[in-house]
Each structure stands twice: as structure tokens, then as C-alpha cells.
Amino acid sequence: MTAAHAEIENKNENAGAGPAVGEVQLASVVKRFGAFTAVDDVSFTIGAGEFFSLLGPSGCGKTTTLRMIAGFDRPTGGEIRLDGVDVSRVPPYKRNINTVFQQYALFPHLTVSDNVAFGPRSRKRPKAETRHRVGEMLEIVQLAHLTNRKPNQLSGGQQQRVALARALVNYPAALLLDEPLGALDLKLRQAMQIELKRIQREVGITFIYVTHDQEEALTMSDRVAVMNDGKVEQLDAPVAIYDDPASVFVAGFIGQANLWESTVSGIGGSSLELATLGTRVAAPLGAGAGAGDAVALMVRPERVQVHATQPAGDGPTVRATVTGLVFLGPVVRLSLEAADGSEIVAHISHETDLPLLRPGDEVWAAWDLAGARVLPSDPATAAALSDPVAEDLGRVDDDATGTPAAPTQQGAT
């Protein structure tokens, strides 16, 4: 037994006293499958008790990263540390970590109570302690009134909460969740997002959550790591990632964004002048841009205002033609075409003081300078993000099954 194994064994033996610390560190972690690099030099630290999400499209490396933290895959290079101990070569069953998958794998012949008690009984915990732990966890997931039901007598959301209780009952240092809400319908998935965050706050255990759903990550996470092509593009709080994306990929993948290729035509004291959308507009300083540089100008659709006449003020304004309107419930998605043919998307509320608009109408689009961001130019990524179907078909889509599309790209999600 190695020193790392011995230290992990000791921590696991003491896990009955309550939740462990749960700090997870990745240091220069690399995972290759043959010539294919699924995870490329990834480093970050997940704080104890943090709700941390790995977010990205299919094939970005998020599930492979989770599998390495769990111990199902070994890193090709770098270290994975749990509470300061290198566990890179420690097998999964010796790590004080549990995993909840999209398929809950509940025992169909056991009751809710017995499903949750399986872990403590396997570890031969005293009966009184097991009863206490099971009761505590069923109270937390709000299923104490269903202890004697079998899984086939539960709804999808209830089964998911049983799986969570079973994973938490042994007080792991960290809980790994691999798209656990993917099988639920939209309304239940949204409700469970709130429930998951509540449960995580109550138990105080580190949650590491893998998803390709931006809403899930933004709703639940303390911090989000956005991954693309095996690398972390940005790691920050949800608000910072949404408002201040570090790249065209992050801007386009998180929520919706107008991304316009532009050229710096002038530099003022606190702003840039950009040639874009068939005109010249002011933009905030960013991307280390100099005169003549190609950049991308980002404005979120909800920040775009639409006017029937040119608005007064110093903010950017662009003349455009209405090309389409789509009712989205709380807002209307308005598609406009600028003079250079670029699309401008605006989300306007029903209370907006505008005449009835139809395709072909001339309008003015405007936004506050503070609502725009200047990013490094990346035309290829911007084009791919504008065609998500083609982008997804070009990736290894093994998130749903965990099965690689090709041997050389195993687990590259």
C-alpha cells in the first residue's frame, strides 16, 4: 500500500464523523487517448463546500475531467489532489468521493430507505448510526414520508433525490454529478436545479457538476469552468462569465450574444472607435486592441434597444431593417439586418414603446457603451456558434452514453 493509499484509507475510516474538507486540486492535468488529447494541461482548485460546474459542448473534455477526479480514468500527466493528497493513482473505491450519474441505478427490489442505507451497511456501520444517517439524508432531500416505497413507485425527480441521498449518506469529501438532470423534463429539471443547490448548502459538501446546459451552470454554481477542446477557456463566477466573457467562444456559448467582426478605426482616452455593421460605433477599451486590429464586438440581445427614430445621446446607434419577430413569452426576439448584412438580435419586452413592427420596417438599434465588450477576433468560432447543429455534428457526441465514438477519442466529453 502506498503512502497516498494509506492516507486516503485513514480519511475514509474517519468519514463517519461528518463531511470531510473536500478541496480538490488539478495541477497541469493531461489525458490522452492514443494521439488524441482529451484534456490539455488543466489546472484549477475547487474550494471545500463549493458548488463547481464544468460546462462545455460535447467533446470538450468535461466528462473526462470528472472521470479522472472520480478515479475511473488515470491522467496521462499532472496531479489530482483531494484535501492535499495526490490521488492520481488511487483507485475509485479508495477515494472518499461519490458519483451520481444520469441513470440513477437504484436497486429496484429495495425500498427507498434500504437503497440509501446500502452504503453504510456495506461499510459495516453500526445499525443505530445507519438509521440516523438514512433518516437525516431523507429529511434533507424531503423524502422521509416515502421510505417504504420502491423505485418504480417514485417519480423521476423523487428517484433522483434518492440517488442523491444514497451518494451523500457516507459523507464523501466531494460529490461528482454527471448530467444528473438530463433525463428529466424541462419543468422538473428547473425545479431540481433549485433543489440541488438547497441540498448542497444544507450538507456543505463539495459538488462538482458536469453539464452542457448553460442555465443549469448559471443557476446553481458558485463558479463555472467553461471548457472547449480540452482546455479551460474561462473560470469565474456565473455573473462574471456572462457579463465579461474572456473569448468569443465563451460569449457565444453562455447565453445568447451578438458577435460582430469589427476593425479598430480609432482610439480615444477611454474608448475605441470600431468600423462595424456598416458604420462606426464607440466601444469600450478591450482585448489590448490597437488601431487597425480586427476584434469582435459583443452585445447581449437584452441590452439592445430598438427605436423607431434615431435616439438622442452619445451611445452607439445603428440603422437596421427588421427581418423577423419571434414571440418567446416574456420577450419578443427581434431580428434586424445592418447595412453591411450583419444580423442584430434584440430581446424586447412587451412594454417597449414601439409601433407594430413588420419585416421590412426601418428602425434604429442602440445600446449603452457599458453593455458592450470588445474581444479578440475569432471568426471561425463565431461562425460555428452561429450554426450550432453543424458544430455539434463535428464533435464527439458521447455525453449521453459515456461511450466513445471512436477508440482514439474515448471519453473526450
VEXDREN-2710 file (C-alpha; in Angstrom, 1 decimal):
% VEXDREN-2710
k/r/px/py/pz
1/MET/0.0/0.0/0.0
2/THR/1.4/3.4/-1.0
3/ALA/1.6/6.4/1.4
4/ALA/-1.2/8.0/-0.5
5/HIS/-3.4/4.9/-0.3
6/ALA/-2.8/4.8/3.5
7/GLU/-3.7/8.4/4.0
8/ILE/-6.9/8.0/2.0
9/GLU/-7.8/4.9/3.9
10/ASN/-7.3/6.8/7.2
11/LYS/-9.6/9.6/6.0
12/ASN/-12.2/7.2/4.8
13/GLU/-12.2/5.4/8.1
14/ASN/-12.9/8.7/9.9
15/ALA/-15.6/9.8/7.4
16/GLY/-18.4/8.7/9.8
17/ALA/-17.9/11.8/11.9
18/GLY/-19.3/14.1/9.2
19/PRO/-18.4/15.7/5.9
20/ALA/-14.7/15.8/5.0
21/VAL/-12.9/19.0/3.9
22/GLY/-13.4/18.4/0.2
23/GLU/-10.8/20.6/-1.5
24/VAL/-10.0/19.3/-5.0
25/GLN/-6.9/20.4/-7.0
26/LEU/-6.0/19.7/-10.5
27/ALA/-2.4/20.6/-11.4
28/SER/-1.3/20.5/-15.1
29/VAL/-3.6/17.5/-15.8
30/VAL/-3.4/15.9/-19.2
31/LYS/-5.4/13.0/-20.6
32/ARG/-4.5/11.4/-23.9
33/PHE/-6.2/8.5/-25.8
34/GLY/-3.6/7.5/-28.3
35/ALA/-2.8/10.6/-30.4
36/PHE/-6.0/12.4/-29.2
37/THR/-5.7/14.8/-26.3
38/ALA/-9.0/14.9/-24.4
39/VAL/-7.8/17.1/-21.6
40/ASP/-4.9/19.5/-22.2
41/ASP/-2.9/21.0/-19.3
42/VAL/-5.9/21.8/-17.0
43/SER/-5.2/23.4/-13.6
44/PHE/-7.7/24.7/-11.0
45/THR/-8.6/24.4/-7.4
46/ILE/-12.2/23.7/-6.2
47/GLY/-12.7/25.0/-2.7
48/ALA/-14.2/22.9/0.1
49/GLY/-18.0/23.2/0.1
50/GLU/-18.1/24.9/-3.3
51/PHE/-20.7/24.2/-6.0
52/PHE/-18.4/24.0/-9.0
53/SER/-19.6/23.3/-12.6
54/LEU/-17.6/22.0/-15.6
55/LEU/-19.5/23.4/-18.6
56/GLY/-19.0/22.9/-22.3
57/PRO/-20.2/21.3/-25.5
58/SER/-20.0/17.7/-26.4
59/GLY/-16.3/16.6/-26.8
60/CYS/-14.8/19.5/-24.8
61/GLY/-13.2/17.2/-22.1
62/LYS/-15.5/17.9/-19.1
63/THR/-16.7/14.3/-18.5
64/THR/-13.1/13.0/-18.9
65/THR/-12.0/15.5/-16.3
66/LEU/-14.8/14.3/-13.9
67/ARG/-13.8/10.7/-14.5
68/MET/-10.2/11.4/-13.6
69/ILE/-11.4/13.1/-10.4
70/ALA/-13.5/10.1/-9.6
71/GLY/-10.7/7.7/-10.4
72/PHE/-12.3/5.9/-13.4
73/ASP/-9.6/7.2/-15.7
74/ARG/-6.0/7.9/-14.9
75/PRO/-4.4/11.2/-16.0
76/THR/-1.6/10.9/-18.6
77/GLY/0.2/13.7/-16.8
78/GLY/-0.2/16.1/-13.9
79/GLU/-1.7/15.5/-10.4
80/ILE/-5.2/15.3/-8.9
81/ARG/-5.2/16.1/-5.1
82/LEU/-8.0/15.6/-2.7
83/ASP/-7.5/17.6/0.6
84/GLY/-3.9/17.9/-0.3
85/VAL/-3.2/14.2/-1.0
86/ASP/-2.2/13.1/-4.6
87/VAL/-4.9/10.6/-5.6
88/SER/-4.0/10.4/-9.2
89/ARG/-3.1/6.7/-8.9
90/VAL/-5.6/5.8/-6.1
91/PRO/-8.5/3.6/-7.3
92/PRO/-12.1/4.9/-7.1
93/TYR/-13.2/2.7/-4.2
94/LYS/-10.4/4.1/-2.1
95/ARG/-11.3/7.8/-2.7
96/ASN/-13.7/9.5/-0.4
97/ILE/-15.8/10.6/-3.4
98/ASN/-19.2/9.5/-4.7
99/THR/-20.7/10.0/-8.2
100/VAL/-24.3/10.5/-9.3
101/PHE/-24.9/9.7/-13.0
102/GLN/-27.7/10.5/-15.4
103/GLN/-29.0/6.9/-14.9
104/TYR/-29.6/6.6/-11.2
105/ALA/-29.1/2.8/-10.9
106/LEU/-31.3/2.4/-7.9
107/PHE/-31.9/-1.2/-6.7
108/PRO/-35.4/-2.0/-7.9
109/HIS/-36.1/-4.6/-5.2
110/LEU/-35.1/-2.4/-2.3
111/THR/-37.2/0.4/-0.6
112/VAL/-36.1/4.0/-0.6
113/SER/-34.7/3.5/2.9
114/ASP/-32.8/0.4/2.0
115/ASN/-31.4/2.0/-1.1
116/VAL/-30.0/4.9/0.9
117/ALA/-28.7/2.5/3.6
118/PHE/-26.7/0.4/1.2
119/GLY/-23.5/2.4/1.6
120/PRO/-23.3/2.5/5.4
121/ARG/-24.2/-1.2/5.5
122/SER/-21.5/-2.0/3.0
123/ARG/-19.0/-0.3/5.3
124/LYS/-20.5/-2.2/8.3
125/ARG/-21.5/0.9/10.2
126/PRO/-23.5/0.3/13.4
127/LYS/-27.2/-0.1/12.9
128/ALA/-28.1/2.9/15.0
129/GLU/-25.7/5.1/13.1
130/THR/-27.0/3.8/9.8
131/ARG/-30.6/4.5/10.8
132/HIS/-29.6/8.0/11.9
133/ARG/-27.7/8.8/8.7
134/VAL/-30.5/7.5/6.4
135/GLY/-33.2/9.5/8.3
136/GLU/-31.0/12.6/8.2
137/MET/-30.5/12.3/4.4
138/LEU/-34.1/11.5/3.6
139/GLU/-35.1/14.6/5.6
140/ILE/-32.7/16.7/3.6
141/VAL/-33.9/15.5/0.3
142/GLN/-37.6/15.7/1.6
143/LEU/-38.4/12.1/1.1
144/ALA/-38.8/11.0/4.7
145/HIS/-42.5/10.2/4.0
146/LEU/-41.7/7.7/1.2
147/THR/-39.2/5.5/3.0
148/ASN/-41.1/2.2/2.2
149/ARG/-41.7/2.8/-1.5
150/LYS/-39.9/1.0/-4.2
151/PRO/-38.2/3.0/-7.1
152/ASN/-40.9/2.1/-9.6
153/GLN/-43.4/3.9/-7.3
154/LEU/-41.5/7.2/-7.5
155/SER/-41.4/10.0/-10.0
156/GLY/-38.3/10.9/-11.9
157/GLY/-37.5/13.7/-9.6
158/GLN/-38.0/11.6/-6.5
159/GLN/-35.7/8.8/-7.9
160/GLN/-33.1/11.5/-8.5
161/ARG/-33.3/12.6/-4.9
162/VAL/-33.0/9.0/-3.6
163/ALA/-29.8/8.7/-5.7
164/LEU/-28.5/11.9/-4.2
165/ALA/-29.3/10.7/-0.6
166/ARG/-27.6/7.4/-1.3
167/ALA/-24.5/9.2/-2.6
168/LEU/-24.4/11.6/0.3
169/VAL/-25.1/9.2/3.2
170/ASN/-21.4/8.2/3.5
171/TYR/-20.3/11.9/3.9
172/PRO/-18.0/12.0/0.9
173/ALA/-15.4/14.7/0.7
174/ALA/-16.9/15.6/-2.7
175/LEU/-19.9/14.6/-4.8
176/LEU/-19.5/14.3/-8.6
177/LEU/-22.6/14.8/-10.7
178/ASP/-22.5/13.8/-14.4
179/GLU/-25.5/15.5/-16.0
180/PRO/-27.9/14.0/-13.5
181/LEU/-30.9/16.1/-14.7
182/GLY/-30.6/15.2/-18.3
183/ALA/-33.4/12.6/-18.2
184/LEU/-35.9/14.9/-16.6
185/ASP/-38.5/17.1/-18.4
186/LEU/-38.0/20.8/-18.6
187/LYS/-40.1/21.9/-15.6
188/LEU/-38.9/19.2/-13.3
189/ARG/-35.3/19.9/-14.4
190/GLN/-35.7/23.6/-13.5
191/ALA/-37.3/22.7/-10.1
192/MET/-34.5/20.2/-9.4
193/GLN/-31.8/22.9/-10.1
194/ILE/-33.1/24.8/-7.1
195/GLU/-33.4/21.6/-5.0
196/LEU/-29.8/20.6/-5.8
197/LYS/-28.5/24.0/-4.7
198/ARG/-30.6/23.8/-1.5
199/ILE/-29.3/20.3/-0.7
200/GLN/-25.7/21.3/-1.4
201/ARG/-26.0/24.3/1.0
202/GLU/-27.5/22.1/3.7
203/VAL/-25.0/19.3/3.6
204/GLY/-22.0/21.6/3.0
205/ILE/-20.2/19.0/0.7
206/THR/-18.2/20.0/-2.4
207/PHE/-20.3/19.4/-5.5
208/ILE/-18.6/19.1/-8.9
209/TYR/-21.2/19.2/-11.6
210/VAL/-20.8/18.4/-15.3
211/THR/-23.3/19.8/-17.8
212/HIS/-23.6/21.2/-21.3
213/ASP/-26.7/23.2/-20.2
214/GLN/-25.8/26.9/-19.5
215/GLU/-28.9/27.6/-17.5
216/GLU/-28.0/24.7/-15.0
217/ALA/-24.5/26.0/-14.6
218/LEU/-25.5/29.6/-14.1
219/THR/-28.4/28.8/-11.8
220/MET/-26.6/26.5/-9.3
221/SER/-22.8/27.2/-9.4
222/ASP/-20.6/29.3/-7.2
223/ARG/-18.0/29.1/-10.0
224/VAL/-18.0/27.7/-13.5
225/ALA/-15.2/26.4/-15.7
226/VAL/-16.1/26.7/-19.3
227/MET/-14.2/24.1/-21.4
228/ASN/-13.5/23.9/-25.1
229/ASP/-11.2/21.5/-27.0
230/GLY/-9.8/20.1/-23.7
231/LYS/-8.8/23.4/-22.2
232/VAL/-10.5/25.8/-19.7
233/GLU/-11.4/28.9/-21.6
234/GLN/-12.6/30.8/-18.5
235/LEU/-13.1/30.1/-14.8
236/ASP/-15.1/32.6/-12.8
237/ALA/-18.4/33.3/-11.1
238/PRO/-21.5/32.9/-13.3
239/VAL/-22.2/36.7/-13.4
240/ALA/-18.6/37.4/-14.4
241/ILE/-18.7/34.8/-17.2
242/TYR/-22.0/36.1/-18.6
243/ASP/-21.1/39.8/-18.4
244/ASP/-17.4/39.7/-19.1
245/PRO/-16.6/36.6/-21.3
246/ALA/-12.9/36.1/-22.0
247/SER/-13.4/34.9/-25.6
248/VAL/-15.7/34.7/-28.5
249/PHE/-16.4/31.1/-27.6
250/VAL/-17.4/31.8/-24.0
251/ALA/-19.6/34.8/-25.2
252/GLY/-21.4/32.7/-27.7
253/PHE/-21.7/29.5/-25.7
254/ILE/-23.0/31.2/-22.5
255/GLY/-26.5/32.6/-23.2
256/GLN/-27.1/34.4/-26.5
257/ALA/-24.8/37.1/-27.9
258/ASN/-24.4/39.4/-30.8
259/LEU/-20.9/39.0/-32.1
260/TRP/-19.8/41.3/-34.8
261/GLU/-16.5/41.2/-36.6
262/SER/-15.0/44.7/-36.4
263/THR/-11.9/46.8/-37.1
264/VAL/-10.4/49.4/-34.7
265/SER/-10.6/52.6/-36.6
266/GLY/-9.6/54.9/-33.7
267/ILE/-8.6/55.1/-30.1
268/GLY/-9.8/57.7/-27.6
269/GLY/-9.0/58.2/-24.0
270/SER/-11.4/55.7/-22.6
271/SER/-13.0/54.1/-25.7
272/LEU/-12.4/52.7/-29.1
273/GLU/-14.0/53.6/-32.4
274/LEU/-14.9/50.5/-34.4
275/ALA/-15.8/50.1/-38.0
276/THR/-18.6/47.5/-37.9
277/LEU/-22.2/47.0/-39.0
278/GLY/-21.7/49.3/-42.0
279/THR/-20.9/52.3/-39.8
280/ARG/-18.6/53.5/-37.0
281/VAL/-19.5/53.0/-33.3
282/ALA/-17.9/53.6/-30.0
283/ALA/-16.9/50.7/-27.9
284/PRO/-15.1/50.2/-24.5
285/LEU/-11.4/49.5/-24.4
286/GLY/-10.6/45.8/-24.5
287/ALA/-8.6/42.9/-26.0
288/GLY/-5.5/45.0/-26.0
289/ALA/-6.6/46.3/-29.3
290/GLY/-4.7/48.9/-31.4
291/ALA/-5.6/50.9/-34.5
292/GLY/-6.3/48.6/-37.5
293/ASP/-6.7/45.5/-35.3
294/ALA/-9.5/43.0/-36.0
295/VAL/-11.7/42.5/-33.0
296/ALA/-15.2/41.1/-32.1
297/LEU/-17.8/43.4/-30.6
298/MET/-20.2/41.6/-28.2
299/VAL/-23.6/42.9/-27.1
300/ARG/-26.2/40.7/-25.4
301/PRO/-29.7/40.8/-27.1
302/GLU/-31.3/42.1/-23.9
303/ARG/-29.1/45.1/-23.9
304/VAL/-30.1/46.1/-27.5
305/GLN/-32.8/48.8/-27.6
306/VAL/-34.9/49.3/-30.7
307/HIS/-36.3/52.7/-31.6
308/ALA/-38.5/53.9/-34.5
309/THR/-36.4/57.1/-34.8
310/GLN/-32.7/57.7/-34.1
311/PRO/-32.3/58.2/-30.3
312/ALA/-30.6/61.2/-28.8
313/GLY/-27.3/60.8/-26.8
314/ASP/-23.8/59.7/-27.4
315/GLY/-24.3/55.9/-27.2
316/PRO/-23.8/53.7/-30.2
317/THR/-26.7/53.7/-32.7
318/VAL/-27.1/51.6/-35.9
319/ARG/-29.7/51.9/-38.6
320/ALA/-31.2/48.5/-39.4
321/THR/-34.1/46.7/-41.2
322/VAL/-36.5/44.3/-39.4
323/THR/-36.2/40.8/-40.8
324/GLY/-38.2/38.7/-38.3
325/LEU/-40.1/38.6/-35.0
326/VAL/-40.5/35.6/-32.7
327/PHE/-42.7/35.6/-29.6
328/LEU/-40.7/34.0/-26.7
329/GLY/-43.2/34.6/-23.8
330/PRO/-41.6/37.3/-21.6
331/VAL/-39.8/38.9/-24.6
332/VAL/-40.0/39.2/-28.4
333/ARG/-36.9/38.2/-30.3
334/LEU/-36.4/40.8/-33.0
335/SER/-34.0/40.1/-35.9
336/LEU/-32.6/43.0/-37.7
337/GLU/-30.2/43.4/-40.6
338/ALA/-27.5/46.1/-40.5
339/ALA/-26.2/48.0/-43.6
340/ASP/-23.4/45.5/-44.1
341/GLY/-25.7/42.5/-43.9
342/SER/-24.8/41.5/-40.3
343/GLU/-27.6/40.3/-38.1
344/ILE/-28.5/42.2/-34.9
345/VAL/-30.7/40.3/-32.4
346/ALA/-32.7/42.3/-29.8
347/HIS/-34.9/40.9/-27.0
348/ILE/-37.6/43.5/-26.3
349/SER/-40.3/43.4/-23.6
350/HIS/-44.0/43.7/-24.4
351/GLU/-43.9/47.1/-22.5
352/THR/-41.5/48.6/-25.0
353/ASP/-43.0/51.8/-26.6
354/LEU/-42.8/50.8/-30.3
355/PRO/-45.2/50.8/-33.2
356/LEU/-46.3/47.4/-34.5
357/LEU/-43.2/46.2/-36.4
358/ARG/-43.2/44.1/-39.5
359/PRO/-40.4/42.7/-41.7
360/GLY/-39.0/45.4/-43.9
361/ASP/-39.5/48.2/-41.4
362/GLU/-36.6/50.6/-40.8
363/VAL/-35.6/51.0/-37.2
364/TRP/-32.6/52.1/-35.1
365/ALA/-30.7/49.7/-32.8
366/ALA/-28.9/51.2/-29.8
367/TRP/-27.1/50.1/-26.6
368/ASP/-25.2/51.6/-23.7
369/LEU/-21.4/51.7/-24.1
370/ALA/-21.0/49.9/-20.8
371/GLY/-23.2/47.0/-22.1
372/ALA/-20.7/46.1/-24.9
373/ARG/-17.4/44.1/-24.7
374/VAL/-14.5/44.0/-27.1
375/LEU/-13.0/40.5/-27.5
376/PRO/-10.1/39.1/-29.5
377/SER/-11.3/38.3/-33.1
378/ASP/-12.2/34.7/-33.8
379/PRO/-14.2/34.5/-37.0
380/ALA/-14.1/30.7/-37.2
381/THR/-15.6/30.2/-33.7
382/ALA/-18.2/32.9/-34.2
383/ALA/-19.3/31.2/-37.5
384/ALA/-19.5/27.8/-35.8
385/LEU/-21.5/29.2/-32.9
386/SER/-24.0/30.8/-35.3
387/ASP/-24.6/27.2/-36.7
388/PRO/-24.9/25.0/-33.5
389/VAL/-26.2/22.0/-35.4
390/ALA/-23.1/21.8/-37.7
391/GLU/-20.8/22.5/-34.7
392/ASP/-22.3/19.7/-32.7
393/LEU/-22.1/17.2/-35.6
394/GLY/-18.4/17.9/-35.8
395/ARG/-17.8/16.9/-32.3
396/VAL/-17.5/13.5/-30.5
397/ASP/-21.0/13.2/-29.0
398/ASP/-20.6/10.7/-26.2
399/ASP/-22.0/12.8/-23.3
400/ALA/-25.3/10.9/-23.2
401/THR/-23.9/7.4/-23.3
402/GLY/-20.3/7.7/-21.9
403/THR/-19.3/5.6/-24.9
404/PRO/-16.7/7.0/-27.3
405/ALA/-17.5/7.5/-31.0
406/ALA/-14.1/6.2/-31.9
407/PRO/-11.3/4.3/-30.0
408/THR/-8.9/7.2/-30.3
409/GLN/-11.4/9.6/-28.8
410/GLN/-12.6/7.7/-25.8
411/GLY/-14.2/9.7/-23.1
412/ALA/-13.4/13.0/-24.7
413/THR/-16.5/14.8/-23.3
END
